[in-house]
């Protein structure tokens, strides 16, 4: 809702398909620097941890992070960061 009132401003987003045990996905929008860095540095490099803290490999195709904004037509746009 904040984006709808502040057109032209972007917020970071993080998304992972099938993140939770029941198969549902994870989406976060906002300025959480630690979470954004975890996606940028670890999860986009296929590194993660299971619920017991054990390091596991993540499918890079199920991860997205970048910037979310709303355009003049009031359509939300995701500008993903590319994985290197």
MMTF fields as JSON, N, C-alpha, C and O atoms, coordinates in Angstrom:
{
  "mmtfVersion": "1.0.0",
  "mmtfProducer": "UNKNOWN",
  "numBonds": 335,
  "numAtoms": 336,
  "numGroups": 84,
  "numChains": 1,
  "numModels": 1,
  "chainsPerModel": [1],
  "groupsPerChain": [84],
  "chainIdList": ["A"],
  "bondAtomList": [4, 2, 8, 6, 12, 10, 16, 14, 20, 18, 24, 22, 28, 26, 32, 30, 36, 34, 40, 38, 44, 42, 48, 46, 52, 50, 56, 54, 60, 58, 64, 62, 68, 66, 72, 70, 76, 74, 80, 78, 84, 82, 88, 86, 92, 90, 96, 94, 100, 98, 104, 102, 108, 106, 112, 110, 116, 114, 120, 118, 124, 122, 128, 126, 132, 130, 136, 134, 140, 138, 144, 142, 148, 146, 152, 150, 156, 154, 160, 158, 164, 162, 168, 166, 172, 170, 176, 174, 180, 178, 184, 182, 188, 186, 192, 190, 196, 194, 200, 198, 204, 202, 208, 206, 212, 210, 216, 214, 220, 218, 224, 222, 228, 226, 232, 230, 236, 234, 240, 238, 244, 242, 248, 246, 252, 250, 256, 254, 260, 258, 264, 262, 268, 266, 272, 270, 276, 274, 280, 278, 284, 282, 288, 286, 292, 290, 296, 294, 300, 298, 304, 302, 308, 306, 312, 310, 316, 314, 320, 318, 324, 322, 328, 326, 332, 330],
  "bondOrderList": [1, 1, 1, 1, 1, 1, 1, 1, 1, 1, 1, 1, 1, 1, 1, 1, 1, 1, 1, 1, 1, 1, 1, 1, 1, 1, 1, 1, 1, 1, 1, 1, 1, 1, 1, 1, 1, 1, 1, 1, 1, 1, 1, 1, 1, 1, 1, 1, 1, 1, 1, 1, 1, 1, 1, 1, 1, 1, 1, 1, 1, 1, 1, 1, 1, 1, 1, 1, 1, 1, 1, 1, 1, 1, 1, 1, 1, 1, 1, 1, 1, 1, 1],
  "groupList": [{"groupName": "UNK", "atomNameList": ["N", "CA", "C", "O"], "elementList": ["N", "C", "C", "O"], "formalChargeList": [0, 0, 0, 0], "bondAtomList": [1, 0, 2, 1, 3, 2], "bondOrderList": [1, 1, 2], "singleLetterCode": "X", "chemCompType": "L-PEPTIDE LINKING"}],
  "groupTypeList": [0, 0, 0, 0, 0, 0, 0, 0, 0, 0, 0, 0, 0, 0, 0, 0, 0, 0, 0, 0, 0, 0, 0, 0, 0, 0, 0, 0, 0, 0, 0, 0, 0, 0, 0, 0, 0, 0, 0, 0, 0, 0, 0, 0, 0, 0, 0, 0, 0, 0, 0, 0, 0, 0, 0, 0, 0, 0, 0, 0, 0, 0, 0, 0, 0, 0, 0, 0, 0, 0, 0, 0, 0, 0, 0, 0, 0, 0, 0, 0, 0, 0, 0, 0],
  "groupIdList": [1, 2, 3, 4, 5, 6, 7, 8, 9, 10, 11, 12, 13, 14, 15, 16, 17, 18, 19, 20, 21, 22, 23, 24, 25, 26, 27, 28, 29, 30, 31, 32, 33, 34, 35, 36, 37, 38, 39, 40, 41, 42, 43, 44, 45, 46, 47, 48, 49, 50, 51, 52, 53, 54, 55, 56, 57, 58, 59, 60, 61, 62, 63, 64, 65, 66, 67, 68, 69, 70, 71, 72, 73, 74, 75, 76, 77, 78, 79, 80, 81, 82, 83, 84],
  "secStructList": [7, 2, 2, 2, 2, 1, 6, 6, 7, 7, 3, 3, 3, 3, 3, 3, 6, 6, 7, 1, 6, 6, 1, 7, 7, 3, 3, 3, 3, 1, 7, 7, 2, 2, 2, 2, 2, 0, 0, 0, 0, 0, 4, 4, 4, 6, 3, 3, 3, 7, 6, 6, 1, 7, 3, 3, 3, 7, 7, 4, 4, 4, 3, 3, 3, 3, 3, 3, 3, 3, 7, 6, 6, 1, 7, 3, 3, 3, 3, 3, 7, 7, 7, 7],
  "xCoordList": [0.825, 0.0, 0.874, 0.505, 2.031, 2.934, 3.394, 3.504, 3.664, 4.093, 2.998, 3.289, 1.744, 0.638, 0.545, 0.138, 0.914, 0.862, 2.147, 2.188, 3.191, 4.5, 5.03, 6.068, 4.322, 4.742, 6.116, 6.459, 6.891, 8.236, 9.3, 10.492, 8.878, 9.809, 9.835, 8.806, 10.993, 11.142, 11.482, 12.121, 11.044, 11.398, 12.04, 11.675, 12.98, 13.565, 12.556, 11.711, 12.66, 11.838, 12.724, 13.777, 12.26, 12.912, 11.83, 10.783, 12.082, 11.088, 11.789, 12.855, 11.179, 11.671, 10.488, 9.627, 10.457, 9.398, 9.57, 10.673, 8.496, 8.513, 9.388, 9.972, 9.498, 10.384, 9.941, 10.772, 8.656, 8.148, 7.905, 7.777, 7.842, 7.681, 6.426, 6.417, 5.359, 4.111, 4.131, 3.136, 5.266, 5.404, 5.023, 5.166, 4.54, 4.182, 5.446, 6.515, 5.296, 6.427, 6.597, 5.697, 7.77, 8.129, 8.259, 8.913, 7.651, 7.779, 7.901, 7.091, 8.91, 9.108, 9.338, 10.107, 8.666, 8.844, 9.171, 8.466, 10.223, 10.582, 12.077, 12.856, 12.46, 13.858, 14.549, 15.118, 14.525, 15.212, 16.59, 16.747, 17.576, 18.926, 19.524, 20.142, 19.348, 19.921, 19.309, 20.025, 17.997, 17.322, 17.733, 18.008, 17.775, 18.179, 19.605, 19.883, 20.503, 21.878, 21.962, 22.785, 21.127, 21.113, 20.717, 21.3, 19.741, 19.343, 20.439, 20.772, 20.985, 21.997, 23.285, 23.859, 23.733, 25.036, 24.951, 25.785, 23.953, 23.914, 22.942, 23.346, 21.666, 20.655, 20.799, 20.521, 21.223, 21.417, 22.625, 22.777, 23.481, 24.633, 24.331, 25.245, 23.043, 22.548, 22.957, 23.129, 23.114, 23.466, 22.328, 21.79, 21.972, 20.93, 21.099, 22.051, 20.198, 20.23, 18.84, 17.838, 18.79, 17.506, 17.093, 17.78, 15.983, 15.468, 16.364, 16.193, 17.32, 18.257, 19.595, 20.51, 19.716, 20.939, 21.97, 23.067, 21.639, 22.552, 22.556, 21.5, 23.745, 23.873, 23.297, 23.622, 22.441, 21.821, 21.964, 22.151, 21.874, 21.938, 20.518, 19.572, 20.391, 19.104, 19.128, 20.159, 18.004, 17.898, 17.83, 16.892, 18.808, 18.891, 17.669, 17.328, 17.019, 15.852, 14.63, 13.66, 14.656, 13.503, 13.673, 12.824, 14.766, 15.083, 14.963, 15.371, 14.402, 14.377, 14.509, 13.954, 15.241, 15.326, 15.602, 16.148, 15.235, 15.436, 14.617, 14.5, 14.047, 13.277, 11.843, 11.594, 10.909, 9.487, 9.022, 9.313, 8.297, 7.765, 6.381, 5.934, 5.705, 4.403, 4.503, 5.029, 3.988, 4.118, 2.9, 2.003, 2.877, 1.793, 0.437, -0.594, 0.431, -0.816, -1.242, -2.179, -0.556, -0.82, -0.644, -1.411, 0.378, 0.738, 2.075, 3.024, 2.14, 3.375, 4.394, 4.056, 5.627, 6.706, 7.846, 8.291, 8.314, 9.472, 10.673, 10.628, 11.738, 12.971, 13.971, 14.604, 14.106, 14.979, 16.451, 16.839, 17.251, 18.701, 19.148, 18.587, 20.144, 20.628, 21.634, 22.365, 21.651, 22.605, 23.852, 23.776, 25.007, 26.253, 26.855, 27.912],
  "yCoordList": [-1.186, 0.0, 1.257, 2.279, 1.17, 2.318, 2.677, 3.857, 1.671, 1.945, 2.635, 3.504, 2.256, 2.864, 4.36, 5.137, 4.758, 6.17, 6.912, 8.141, 6.185, 6.783, 6.294, 5.636, 6.614, 6.185, 6.751, 7.868, 5.947, 6.361, 5.946, 6.141, 5.379, 4.906, 3.386, 2.756, 2.801, 1.342, 0.821, 1.505, -0.402, -1.106, -2.44, -3.024, -2.928, -4.233, -5.354, -5.255, -6.421, -7.61, -8.848, -8.859, -9.895, -11.192, -12.246, -12.18, -13.224, -14.256, -15.596, -15.692, -16.631, -17.989, -18.93, -19.017, -19.627, -20.58, -21.831, -22.368, -22.292, -23.521, -23.463, -24.478, -22.324, -22.13, -22.915, -23.515, -22.918, -23.541, -25.034, -25.508, -25.769, -27.224, -27.67, -28.74, -26.859, -27.237, -26.89, -27.096, -26.359, -26.041, -24.62, -24.215, -23.852, -22.467, -21.615, -21.973, -20.505, -19.649, -18.525, -18.238, -17.896, -16.809, -15.523, -15.514, -14.442, -13.128, -12.084, -12.046, -11.246, -10.156, -8.884, -8.876, -7.807, -6.504, -5.503, -5.408, -4.771, -3.752, -3.655, -4.348, -2.804, -2.474, -3.286, -2.71, -4.583, -5.439, -5.772, -6.717, -5.002, -5.111, -6.509, -7.046, -7.098, -8.413, -9.48, -10.327, -9.44, -10.41, -10.22, -11.195, -8.982, -8.691, -9.196, -9.793, -8.957, -9.423, -10.944, -11.516, -11.609, -13.072, -13.608, -14.585, -12.987, -13.422, -13.102, -13.93, -11.916, -11.477, -12.292, -12.685, -12.541, -13.173, -14.692, -15.395, -15.211, -16.644, -17.383, -18.264, -17.033, -17.826, -17.751, -18.735, -16.617, -16.531, -17.338, -17.62, -17.71, -18.57, -20.025, -20.834, -20.351, -21.701, -22.236, -23.443, -21.34, -21.755, -21.418, -20.311, -22.365, -22.132, -23.078, -23.858, -23.024, -23.914, -24.482, -23.798, -25.748, -26.343, -25.954, -25.164, -26.498, -26.098, -26.532, -26.067, -27.425, -27.861, -27.123, -27.409, -26.185, -25.412, -26.043, -25.507, -27.178, -27.861, -27.148, -26.78, -26.956, -26.278, -27.17, -28.355, -26.593, -27.319, -26.494, -25.278, -27.179, -26.499, -26.109, -26.877, -24.904, -24.367, -24.228, -23.883, -24.492, -24.31, -22.815, -22.133, -22.319, -20.887, -20.401, -19.22, -21.28, -20.895, -20.588, -20.019, -20.95, -20.692, -19.417, -19.107, -18.661, -17.463, -16.219, -16.224, -15.161, -13.854, -12.771, -12.888, -11.722, -10.558, -9.352, -9.484, -8.195, -6.975, -5.835, -5.671, -5.043, -3.871, -3.984, -4.46, -3.542, -3.531, -2.087, -1.323, -1.715, -0.35, -0.422, -1.489, 0.719, 0.815, 1.914, 2.996, 1.616, 2.597, 3.52, 3.426, 4.406, 5.393, 4.763, 5.343, 3.566, 2.848, 2.027, 1.232, 2.221, 1.529, 0.017, -0.756, -0.392, -1.795, -2.0, -1.248, -3.013, -3.294, -3.908, -4.767, -3.46, -3.958, -4.455, -3.766, -5.656, -6.221, -6.103, -6.539, -5.516, -5.405, -6.335, -5.946, -7.569, -8.509, -8.184, -7.605, -8.564, -8.486, -9.756, -10.83, -9.627, -10.805, -11.548, -10.949, -12.856, -13.673, -13.81, -14.108, -13.594, -13.722, -15.084, -15.368],
  "zCoordList": [0.0, 0.0, 0.0, -0.578, 0.652, 0.686, -0.715, -1.049, -1.541, -2.909, -3.716, -4.538, -3.489, -4.219, -3.929, -4.793, -2.735, -2.359, -2.711, -2.644, -3.083, -3.363, -4.709, -4.774, -5.76, -7.098, -7.421, -7.034, -8.142, -8.519, -7.515, -7.754, -6.4, -5.374, -5.434, -5.678, -5.214, -5.239, -3.857, -3.058, -3.587, -2.358, -2.741, -3.762, -1.947, -2.244, -1.987, -1.097, -2.784, -2.558, -2.617, -3.255, -1.926, -1.95, -2.124, -1.48, -2.999, -3.283, -3.423, -4.032, -2.851, -3.065, -3.219, -2.343, -4.337, -4.638, -3.774, -3.676, -3.153, -2.368, -1.136, -0.757, -0.506, 0.643, 1.873, 2.555, 2.161, 3.379, 3.188, 2.059, 4.29, 4.254, 3.518, 2.911, 3.562, 2.887, 1.401, 0.707, 0.899, -0.52, -0.878, -2.032, 0.09, -0.215, -0.356, 0.137, -1.027, -1.353, -0.334, 0.454, -0.368, 0.535, -0.269, -1.313, 0.195, -0.433, 0.666, 1.592, 0.557, 1.499, 0.699, -0.263, 1.1, 0.46, 1.544, 2.549, 1.342, 2.317, 2.519, 1.864, 3.416, 3.626, 4.692, 5.619, 4.601, 5.56, 5.014, 4.241, 5.41, 4.863, 5.058, 4.14, 6.236, 6.513, 5.603, 5.069, 5.429, 4.575, 3.118, 2.419, 2.663, 1.286, 1.04, -0.001, 1.994, 1.846, 1.854, 1.14, 2.648, 2.66, 1.291, 0.819, 0.651, -0.688, -1.702, -2.549, -1.61, -2.573, -2.463, -3.479, -1.258, -1.048, -0.946, -1.518, -0.223, 0.023, -0.88, -1.639, -0.806, -1.503, -3.013, -3.698, -3.554, -5.001, -5.454, -6.643, -4.515, -4.81, -4.456, -4.301, -4.33, -4.073, -2.709, -2.541, -1.73, -0.381, 0.57, 0.542, 1.397, 2.384, 3.547, 3.579, 4.495, 5.657, 5.863, 5.653, 6.279, 6.59, 8.009, 8.656, 8.497, 9.801, 10.963, 12.09, 10.685, 11.719, 11.627, 12.399, 10.701, 10.545, 9.641, 9.487, 9.036, 8.129, 6.774, 6.26, 6.197, 4.903, 3.813, 3.732, 2.977, 1.865, 0.586, 0.63, -0.544, -1.831, -2.255, -2.082, -2.813, -3.245, -4.761, -5.339, -5.399, -6.841, -7.146, -6.731, -7.857, -8.171, -8.956, -8.889, -9.684, -10.481, -9.624, -10.125, -8.345, -7.469, -6.657, -5.821, -6.886, -6.12, -6.995, -8.156, -6.43, -7.103, -6.045, -4.952, -6.372, -5.496, -6.363, -7.458, -5.894, -6.663, -6.104, -4.89, -7.01, -6.608, -7.107, -8.215, -6.281, -6.606, -6.619, -5.698, -7.67, -7.773, -8.397, -8.817, -8.454, -9.098, -10.151, -9.891, -11.346, -12.425, -12.48, -11.642, -13.466, -13.583, -13.838, -13.497, -14.441, -14.693, -13.471, -13.551, -12.346, -11.082, -11.201, -10.627, -11.953, -12.102, -11.391, -11.61, -10.547, -9.834, -10.797, -11.611, -10.691, -11.55, -10.683, -9.765, -10.982, -10.299, -11.222, -12.372, -10.718, -11.461, -10.759, -9.778, -11.273, -10.586, -10.794, -11.808, -9.827, -9.949, -10.652, -10.433, -11.481, -12.188, -11.318, -10.53, -11.48, -10.753, -11.59, -12.782, -10.973, -11.721, -11.546, -12.108]
}
